[in-house]
Structure formats: structure tokens, C-alpha cells
Amino acid sequence: METIKKKHVVIAGATGLIGTELAKKLIDDGNTVLILTRSPQNIDENYLGKYSYLEWGGFFSTWLVREIEKSDVVINLAGEGIASKPWTRRRRMRLIRSRLGTTRALAKACHYAEKKPEVFIQGSAIGFYPLVEGKEFTEKDESGTNFLAKLTNEWEQVAKLEVPKEIRLVVVRTGIVLSAKGGMLPKLLKPIRLFVGGWFGTGEQTLSWIHITDEVRAIIYLMYDPGAKGCFNLTSPNPVSQKVLVKTIGKTIKRPAWIPIPSFAIKLMLGQMADEVLLKGNHIAPNRLVKKGFEFTYPYADLALASLLKRKH
């Protein structure tokens, strides 16, 4: 596997949870990085002088073609946060546009670029799969029919149909990312610290998760592997129930976690988003990633949480 040659990487959506850590790791490894972002104010100040950035609204332009022509790798992680606000009709449209529009613009820029990048890494999510318990889903399985599954499927289809065929396309279906800096973990942690922590509904819903370090490592691993094409599930090989995760957080920071939040209360507050994001789950296996030889630094939830929480508490 090629791991020596340094790359020039263009990242869209590099000020989000994953993109921020990915850009920093790529720079630390000696690569050059250009960030395309709607939110330049969110760029890590410690890295401002280490990579370049351009403010980008997600639209096609001739300057975008010029930047793509300079790149070896394009990584598209752009998209508004799924769980940050309830899914009103307007919110759903923003979720769709922020994903499909940016992917189309980047794919079109690749099409017009005289010198094309070697690889295009397209962000996606395990929301692609049906919300069914008791079955292990792999990359061979079809998508679900709920809103999140349809959105994710459409997002992937844009990349598959519009990114030029001569560019190696990798689609990363990311699980629930565990990080102390954002995502689900801080939201669960806050009430547990205050002795009122618990799980949502029954707590038996399966969480297919991944440590932020392994998420970043996996993306870079697939970036460098010339044989890596198609869809890859980025999840730990050892999913847990939401109840187990919450109790493990409590154990790690020495707090009880025992107060479940009733399903009806969550549905009242968040509507359909509660069902698809918090109250249901599925077991997603990283089969293709494991077969590629990727080894997880944090394969188990207790190890992952200890690394993220013990040094802070």
C-alpha cells in the first residue's frame, strides 16, 4: 500500500467534527490541505497558518475547477448536522440541499478539470441501512426506506453517477462518532455529570459507533489504498446497546446513569428525528474495512470511552 508520497488534499466540510480532526492529521503527516468551508470562523486557530482555506457556498465555479486540478485527493464531508435541529419541512430541504448540491458541484468540477484527482472520498452515513434490530448489515445490503436512508442513498447516488469514472471513488458510511469535542458523547455526558443521566426509550437500540481517531485513520487508510473502491462501513466491529454505552460512560467518570428518558417525551420534542436517530438502531459491520486489513485502535466501547474521558475527568 502506498503510504510515503505526500498528497495535496481538498476537503469540503472540514470544519465539522470529522473534517477538523482529519485536516489536522493530514497536515501533521506532512500533506498539504485546502479547506472549502461555509464557516471559516470554525477553523481551528492552531492550524490557521498550516493549511489554506477558501470560503465556499457549495456551488460550482471556475475557481473550484482550478483548485481541483491542483489536488491529488478530494474529500467531501459537507452537509448540515442531522441531529442538531428537529426535522421541519424547511430543515429537511436544507439537509438535502447541503449534501446533494455540494456533491454535484465537486463532481462537476472534477469533470471539467484537465488534471483530475486520483481519488474522491465521499462522506455518507450508516443511516443508509434499514432500522432493523437482530440483523447484521454489511456493505452488500440495500438501503432502508425512511427519510434518513433515502437521503443518504440519494447522496451516494449523486457521487456514483456524477464523479468521473476515471477517478477512484470511495464512499465512507460513518457510524456514530465518539469524540469529546462534539457529536453524541458530550450530549450524553452532561446529564450524567449532573447525576440525571440515562438512555432514550428502552435503551436496547443498537449503536454502531466509531472512535474519532479510528474514523480519521480509516479515511486516510482508504485514501492511500489504490485498491479501495466503493462503499465502506466505518464502524467499530463491536457495537453496543445505548444503555450499555450510557452505563459505561457513567462508570468511566464515576457517576450513576440510571434515569431513562421516555420515548413519548423525546417524540414530543423531536418528532420523526427521535425515531430515526435516538429511539431505533441497527448493527452495522465494517466487513470491507476489516478485509482490507485495517486494525482498530479502539475496537471496544470501554477502551474508546476511557481514552476520551478519563484524562478529562
C-alpha positions as CSV (number, residue, x, y, z in Angstrom):
1,M,0.0,0.0,0.0
2,E,1.3,3.5,-0.9
3,T,1.9,5.5,2.3
4,I,5.0,7.6,1.5
5,K,4.0,10.0,-1.2
6,K,2.5,13.2,0.3
7,K,-0.7,14.4,-1.1
8,H,-2.5,17.7,-1.8
9,V,-5.9,17.2,-0.4
10,V,-9.0,19.4,-0.9
11,I,-11.6,18.9,1.9
12,A,-15.2,20.2,1.7
13,G,-16.8,20.3,5.1
14,A,-13.6,20.4,7.0
15,T,-14.9,22.5,9.9
16,G,-17.2,19.7,11.2
17,L,-16.3,17.2,13.8
18,I,-14.7,14.7,11.5
19,G,-13.3,17.2,9.0
20,T,-11.5,19.2,11.7
21,E,-9.6,16.2,13.0
22,L,-9.0,14.8,9.5
23,A,-7.4,18.0,8.3
24,K,-5.2,18.3,11.3
25,K,-4.0,14.7,11.0
26,L,-3.3,15.1,7.2
27,I,-1.2,18.2,8.0
28,D,0.6,16.5,10.8
29,D,1.5,13.7,8.4
30,G,3.1,16.2,6.0
31,N,0.4,16.6,3.4
32,T,-0.9,19.9,2.2
33,V,-4.6,20.8,2.7
34,L,-7.1,23.2,1.2
35,I,-10.3,23.6,3.1
36,L,-13.5,24.6,1.4
37,T,-16.0,25.8,4.1
38,R,-19.1,27.9,4.7
39,S,-17.9,28.6,8.2
40,P,-14.3,29.9,8.2
41,Q,-14.8,31.1,11.7
42,N,-14.9,27.5,12.9
43,I,-11.4,26.7,11.7
44,D,-9.0,25.6,14.4
45,E,-6.9,28.6,15.2
46,N,-3.8,26.5,16.0
47,Y,-3.8,25.3,12.3
48,L,-4.7,28.5,10.6
49,G,-1.2,29.0,9.2
50,K,-0.7,25.4,8.4
51,Y,-3.3,24.9,5.7
52,S,-5.1,27.2,3.3
53,Y,-8.9,27.8,3.1
54,L,-11.5,29.3,0.9
55,E,-15.0,30.3,1.8
56,W,-17.4,28.3,-0.3
57,G,-21.1,28.2,-0.5
58,G,-21.3,24.8,-2.2
59,F,-21.7,26.0,-5.8
60,F,-19.9,25.2,-9.0
61,S,-17.4,27.8,-10.2
62,T,-14.3,28.1,-12.5
63,W,-12.1,28.7,-9.5
64,L,-13.3,25.5,-8.0
65,V,-12.1,23.7,-11.1
66,R,-8.7,25.3,-10.8
67,E,-8.4,24.1,-7.2
68,I,-9.5,20.6,-8.1
69,E,-6.8,20.5,-10.8
70,K,-4.1,21.1,-8.2
71,S,-5.3,18.3,-5.9
72,D,-4.4,14.6,-5.6
73,V,-7.4,13.8,-3.4
74,V,-10.9,15.4,-2.9
75,I,-12.7,14.6,0.3
76,N,-16.4,15.6,0.6
77,L,-17.8,15.7,4.1
78,A,-20.1,18.7,3.6
79,G,-23.6,18.6,5.0
80,E,-25.6,20.2,7.7
81,G,-25.8,18.3,11.0
82,I,-28.5,15.7,11.0
83,A,-29.3,15.8,14.7
84,S,-28.8,19.4,15.5
85,K,-32.4,20.6,15.0
86,P,-35.9,19.0,14.6
87,W,-36.8,17.9,11.0
88,T,-39.3,20.5,9.9
89,R,-40.1,20.6,6.2
90,R,-37.6,23.5,5.8
91,R,-35.0,21.7,7.7
92,R,-35.3,18.6,5.6
93,M,-34.8,20.6,2.5
94,R,-31.6,22.2,3.9
95,L,-30.3,18.7,4.8
96,I,-31.0,17.5,1.3
97,R,-29.5,20.6,-0.5
98,S,-26.4,20.8,1.7
99,R,-25.5,17.3,0.7
100,L,-26.6,16.8,-2.9
101,G,-25.7,20.3,-4.0
102,T,-22.1,20.3,-2.8
103,T,-21.5,16.8,-4.1
104,R,-22.8,17.8,-7.6
105,A,-20.6,20.9,-7.6
106,L,-17.5,19.0,-6.7
107,A,-18.2,16.2,-9.2
108,K,-18.8,18.8,-11.9
109,A,-15.5,20.5,-11.1
110,C,-13.8,17.1,-11.3
111,H,-15.4,16.6,-14.7
112,Y,-14.1,19.9,-16.1
113,A,-10.6,19.5,-14.5
114,E,-8.0,18.8,-17.1
115,K,-5.8,17.1,-14.4
116,K,-8.1,15.0,-12.3
117,P,-7.6,13.9,-8.7
118,E,-6.6,10.3,-8.1
119,V,-9.3,9.6,-5.6
120,F,-12.7,11.2,-4.5
121,I,-13.8,10.2,-0.9
122,Q,-17.5,10.8,-0.4
123,G,-18.9,11.1,3.0
124,S,-22.1,9.1,3.9
125,A,-23.6,7.5,6.9
126,I,-24.9,4.2,8.3
127,G,-28.4,5.9,8.2
128,F,-28.3,4.3,4.7
129,Y,-29.4,1.0,6.2
130,P,-32.8,-0.1,7.5
131,L,-33.6,0.5,11.2
132,V,-34.0,-3.2,12.0
133,E,-32.7,-4.9,15.1
134,G,-31.4,-8.5,15.2
135,K,-29.7,-8.4,11.8
136,E,-26.1,-7.6,10.9
137,F,-25.9,-5.2,7.9
138,T,-22.9,-5.2,5.6
139,E,-22.0,-3.2,2.6
140,K,-23.8,-5.8,0.5
141,D,-27.2,-4.8,2.0
142,E,-29.7,-2.5,0.3
143,S,-30.8,0.9,1.8
144,G,-33.8,1.5,4.0
145,T,-37.0,3.4,3.2
146,N,-37.1,6.0,6.0
147,F,-36.1,9.7,5.4
148,L,-32.5,9.3,6.5
149,A,-32.0,6.2,4.4
150,K,-33.5,7.9,1.3
151,L,-31.4,11.0,1.9
152,T,-28.2,9.0,2.3
153,N,-28.9,6.8,-0.7
154,E,-29.5,9.9,-2.9
155,W,-26.3,11.5,-1.6
156,E,-24.3,8.4,-2.6
157,Q,-26.0,8.1,-6.0
158,V,-25.0,11.6,-6.9
159,A,-21.4,10.7,-6.3
160,K,-21.6,7.4,-8.1
161,L,-23.3,8.8,-11.2
162,E,-21.5,12.2,-11.5
163,V,-17.9,11.7,-10.3
164,P,-15.9,10.9,-13.4
165,K,-15.3,7.2,-13.8
166,E,-11.5,7.5,-14.1
167,I,-11.4,8.8,-10.5
168,R,-11.3,6.2,-7.8
169,L,-14.5,6.7,-5.7
170,V,-14.6,5.7,-2.1
171,V,-17.9,6.1,-0.1
172,V,-17.5,6.1,3.7
173,R,-20.6,5.2,5.6
174,T,-19.8,6.6,9.1
175,G,-21.4,5.3,12.3
176,I,-21.9,7.3,15.5
177,V,-18.6,9.1,16.1
178,L,-17.4,9.2,19.7
179,S,-15.5,12.3,20.4
180,A,-15.1,14.5,23.4
181,K,-15.3,17.6,21.1
182,G,-18.8,17.1,19.7
183,G,-21.5,14.7,18.5
184,M,-23.4,12.4,20.7
185,L,-20.9,11.9,23.6
186,P,-21.0,15.4,25.1
187,K,-24.8,15.4,24.9
188,L,-24.9,12.1,26.9
189,L,-22.2,13.2,29.2
190,K,-23.7,16.4,30.5
191,P,-26.7,15.0,32.3
192,I,-24.6,12.0,33.6
193,R,-22.2,14.5,35.2
194,L,-25.2,16.1,36.9
195,F,-26.5,12.7,38.2
196,V,-29.6,12.7,36.0
197,G,-28.1,10.7,33.0
198,G,-29.8,7.9,31.2
199,W,-30.7,6.3,27.9
200,F,-33.5,7.1,25.4
201,G,-36.6,4.8,25.5
202,T,-35.8,1.2,26.3
203,G,-32.0,1.7,25.8
204,E,-31.9,-1.6,23.9
205,Q,-31.4,0.1,20.5
206,T,-28.0,-0.9,18.9
207,L,-25.4,1.8,18.5
208,S,-22.9,1.2,15.7
209,W,-20.2,3.6,16.8
210,I,-16.6,4.5,15.9
211,H,-13.9,6.4,17.9
212,I,-12.9,9.7,16.2
213,T,-9.3,8.5,15.9
214,D,-10.3,5.4,14.1
215,E,-12.6,7.4,11.8
216,V,-9.8,9.6,10.7
217,R,-7.3,6.7,10.4
218,A,-9.8,4.7,8.3
219,I,-10.4,7.6,5.8
220,I,-6.6,8.1,5.4
221,Y,-6.1,4.3,5.1
222,L,-8.7,4.1,2.3
223,M,-7.2,7.3,0.7
224,Y,-3.8,5.6,0.3
225,D,-5.0,2.1,-0.8
226,P,-5.2,2.1,-4.6
227,G,-7.5,-1.0,-4.5
228,A,-10.1,0.6,-2.2
229,K,-13.2,1.4,-4.2
230,G,-16.9,1.6,-3.5
231,C,-18.7,1.7,-0.1
232,F,-17.1,1.0,3.3
233,N,-18.8,1.0,6.7
234,L,-16.8,3.0,9.2
235,T,-17.9,1.4,12.5
236,S,-16.3,-0.5,15.3
237,P,-16.7,-4.3,14.9
238,N,-18.2,-4.3,18.4
239,P,-21.5,-2.3,18.6
240,V,-23.3,-1.8,21.9
241,S,-26.8,-1.0,23.1
242,Q,-27.4,2.6,24.0
243,K,-28.0,1.5,27.6
244,V,-24.6,-0.2,27.7
245,L,-22.9,2.9,26.3
246,V,-24.6,5.2,28.8
247,K,-23.7,3.0,31.7
248,T,-20.1,2.7,30.5
249,I,-19.9,6.5,30.4
250,G,-21.1,6.6,33.9
251,K,-18.7,4.0,35.1
252,T,-15.8,5.8,33.4
253,I,-16.5,9.1,35.1
254,K,-17.7,7.5,38.3
255,R,-21.3,8.7,38.1
256,P,-24.6,6.7,38.2
257,A,-26.5,6.5,34.9
258,W,-30.0,5.1,35.5
259,I,-32.7,7.6,34.6
260,P,-34.3,6.6,31.2
261,I,-36.0,9.3,29.1
262,P,-39.4,8.0,28.0
263,S,-39.9,7.6,24.3
264,F,-43.1,9.7,24.2
265,A,-41.2,12.7,25.7
266,I,-38.5,12.5,23.0
267,K,-41.0,12.1,20.2
268,L,-42.9,15.1,21.6
269,M,-39.8,17.3,21.4
270,L,-38.2,16.0,18.2
271,G,-40.8,14.3,16.1
272,Q,-39.6,11.9,13.4
273,M,-36.0,12.7,14.1
274,A,-36.4,11.0,17.5
275,D,-37.4,7.7,15.9
276,E,-34.7,7.6,13.3
277,V,-31.8,9.0,15.3
278,L,-32.4,8.2,19.0
279,L,-35.0,5.5,19.5
280,K,-34.0,3.0,16.9
281,G,-30.7,1.4,15.9
282,N,-29.0,-1.2,13.8
283,H,-25.9,-3.4,13.8
284,I,-23.6,-2.3,11.0
285,A,-20.5,-4.4,10.4
286,P,-17.2,-2.9,8.9
287,N,-16.7,-6.0,6.8
288,R,-14.9,-4.5,3.8
289,L,-12.6,-2.3,6.0
290,V,-11.6,-5.3,8.1
291,K,-10.9,-7.4,5.0
292,K,-8.7,-4.6,3.7
293,G,-6.5,-5.2,6.8
294,F,-7.5,-2.1,8.8
295,E,-6.9,-2.6,12.6
296,F,-8.9,-0.6,15.0
297,T,-7.1,1.3,17.8
298,Y,-10.3,1.4,19.8
299,P,-12.4,-1.7,19.0
300,Y,-14.3,-1.8,22.3
301,A,-16.5,0.9,23.8
302,D,-14.9,0.8,27.2
303,L,-11.4,1.4,25.7
304,A,-12.8,4.2,23.5
305,L,-14.6,6.0,26.4
306,A,-11.6,5.7,28.7
307,S,-9.4,7.3,26.1
308,L,-11.8,10.2,25.6
309,L,-13.0,10.8,29.2
310,K,-10.5,9.7,31.8
311,R,-7.9,12.3,31.0
312,K,-10.6,15.0,31.3
313,H,-12.4,13.8,34.5
